[in-house]
Amino acid sequence: MDRAAYDSNIAAVDDGPVSSPFRIRNARVIVTSPGRNFVTLKIETDQGVYGIGDATLNGREMAVVAYLQDHVVPVLIGRDARR
């Protein structure tokens, strides 16, 4: 990688209000490799912005999937993604 990329500084930060909230419209639990601890949660907003995170518990990835699908995802849908 180019050395200049490491020497970059943040030029500006805009912390002004966003005109409308980003509502979570979809949250999807993805098991990428059953038996190998890979559980991914993809959260999408009504504005098309998305985020991806990983959650796991060694040897219990399907328990993590059930927890996310049954308890976390229902609470997320419709919420403001900025909070």
C-alpha positions as CSV (number, residue, x, y, z in Angstrom):
1,M,0.0,0.0,0.0
2,D,1.2,3.5,-0.7
3,R,2.8,5.3,2.2
4,A,0.6,8.4,1.6
5,A,-2.4,6.4,2.5
6,Y,-1.0,5.8,6.0
7,D,-0.1,9.5,6.4
8,S,-3.7,10.7,5.6
9,N,-5.5,12.9,8.1
10,I,-9.2,13.5,8.6
11,A,-9.9,16.7,6.7
12,A,-13.4,17.4,8.1
13,V,-16.2,16.0,10.1
14,D,-19.9,17.0,9.6
15,D,-21.9,16.3,12.7
16,G,-25.0,18.3,11.6
17,P,-28.4,16.9,11.8
18,V,-29.7,14.5,9.2
19,S,-33.0,15.7,7.6
20,S,-34.7,12.4,8.1
21,P,-34.0,9.4,10.3
22,F,-32.6,6.2,8.7
23,R,-35.2,3.6,9.6
24,I,-34.1,0.0,9.7
25,R,-36.2,-1.9,7.1
26,N,-34.5,-5.2,6.9
27,A,-32.1,-7.3,9.1
28,R,-30.9,-10.6,7.8
29,V,-29.0,-13.3,9.6
30,I,-26.6,-15.2,7.3
31,V,-24.8,-18.4,8.2
32,T,-21.9,-18.4,5.7
33,S,-20.4,-21.7,6.8
34,P,-22.4,-24.0,9.1
35,G,-20.2,-25.7,11.7
36,R,-17.5,-23.1,11.4
37,N,-18.7,-20.2,13.6
38,F,-19.5,-17.8,10.8
39,V,-22.7,-15.9,11.6
40,T,-23.2,-12.5,9.9
41,L,-26.0,-9.9,10.5
42,K,-26.7,-7.5,7.7
43,I,-28.9,-4.5,8.6
44,E,-30.3,-2.3,5.9
45,T,-32.0,1.1,6.1
46,D,-34.8,2.6,4.1
47,Q,-32.2,4.9,2.5
48,G,-30.1,2.0,1.2
49,V,-27.4,2.3,3.8
50,Y,-26.3,-1.0,5.3
51,G,-24.0,-2.4,7.9
52,I,-22.6,-5.8,8.5
53,G,-21.5,-7.4,11.8
54,D,-20.4,-10.8,13.0
55,A,-21.7,-12.7,16.0
56,T,-20.6,-16.1,17.1
57,L,-20.3,-18.5,20.0
58,N,-17.9,-21.4,19.4
59,G,-19.8,-24.5,18.4
60,R,-23.1,-22.8,18.9
61,E,-23.6,-20.7,15.8
62,M,-27.1,-22.0,15.3
63,A,-28.1,-20.8,18.8
64,V,-26.7,-17.4,17.8
65,V,-28.8,-17.5,14.6
66,A,-31.9,-18.3,16.6
67,Y,-31.3,-15.6,19.2
68,L,-30.7,-13.0,16.5
69,Q,-33.8,-14.0,14.4
70,D,-36.1,-14.4,17.4
71,H,-35.1,-11.6,19.7
72,V,-32.9,-9.0,18.0
73,V,-34.2,-8.6,14.5
74,P,-37.8,-8.0,15.5
75,V,-36.7,-5.2,17.8
76,L,-34.6,-3.6,15.1
77,I,-37.1,-3.3,12.3
78,G,-38.5,0.2,12.1
79,R,-36.0,1.8,14.5
80,D,-33.8,4.8,13.8
81,A,-30.5,3.3,12.7
82,R,-28.6,6.3,14.1
83,R,-29.4,5.3,17.7
